Amino acid sequence: MIARLRGTLIDASYTEALVECAGVGYSVNIPLCTFEKLPLPGKEVILQTILIVREDDMSLYGFATKQELQIFRLLNTVNGIGAKTALNILSSLNIPVFCQAILSGDIKTLKKINGVGPKSAERMVIELRDKIREISPESQFGGASPAAMPNSREAEDAAMALEKLGFNRAKILDTVVKIAADLPENERSVENIIRKSLQALNKG
């Protein structure tokens, strides 16, 4: 089993990366969320990988984080969800949005993904709901709509801190997402997001 690759990134597209390790080039299928984290070609890259062997195919799948790999593995346990559809799901929804869709039973969001029909979406919700919370810290935002999920670690940390202060969860998430999006990237610290969110929440 090839569980990890560490080597030089030779080339990459939205769906595939070519990694050279000790003179051997590995073609690795990747989701968009992994592509976005890849270094420039010529730089060192580390991918968490899984080799899937079928009767007529042997394919290597790679992920930038352990969490991406865990969710990919979970998706492959759902009847009717194969490796290609699992990659498409990870490319179509970021992890916080996917987890929230599963936890809230948001069939409408899930079935919009190419290759996922109503029955597959329902199976994912039923079979994965209890497992998602164990591997994804974002899943604690169970009352938020996918569109209102924090889209960065700083925003997530800020939302958790504000919730501990007793503010309404839905209002927190709406405010934090807007504040984080409006801030320049170099000013998007947890402290700045909390400070500006508090100002907005206290006015409301």
Steps between C-alpha positions, in 0.01 A plus 500: 500500500630846407391711797717811456705671231777748563678629194520771236186634338563477126164619374142537618150565370171541683457121506848349485851547637825348374742440788852369454637290787849347473490520121151351466210716383164435667178618338264588785129582474418800719195711593489876453549561874839325474598678177451835675759400764769374262834682472641621170646236265858420598427530872471220754151366559356253750175320427297258711409225254284194451534242224169364374512178299209385286472213255600714204663799667760598758493868599684710757312779680676775691402763755668799660361426846409200711147635535447503122618138483272399790193647332595340168522162675161556666336593171628179343315298765164634377325273252490669160782746572818400321844658507433740210176623653672538839767718336229705330326555834823624660556727200146640503462578872764604749522280807306724745213538252493128421498407870221745572294367209535147640417599857201714406366247248529755220408269211443799270864611523642149468296397196622804306839329473558326169463124549296528821128432472232529770545139615879531523463827690261337748734203549791736571302683765377181669832313490746783566324732744636333815850459355553853370493664843789280615742616230392857431512779762289714267206268553419664833336783305195283460244778480654700219413486134784394269515845341570652842785275605832667589740452209831524687658368819514854640126547441421164659709580809339843528151349474576249776629776727192716441267209566666451839412863576133412466406648163243331276671244276320594177575871549863418582555306181331755274707777657832315505474391136428857387774654717762246390412551132527880530837498678824506294679167528791646700253636759285184526623394844278336760532808721393742225204286398384469863543873566307612192237230545443610859447857383243385244323258738480754782346756264235245405 
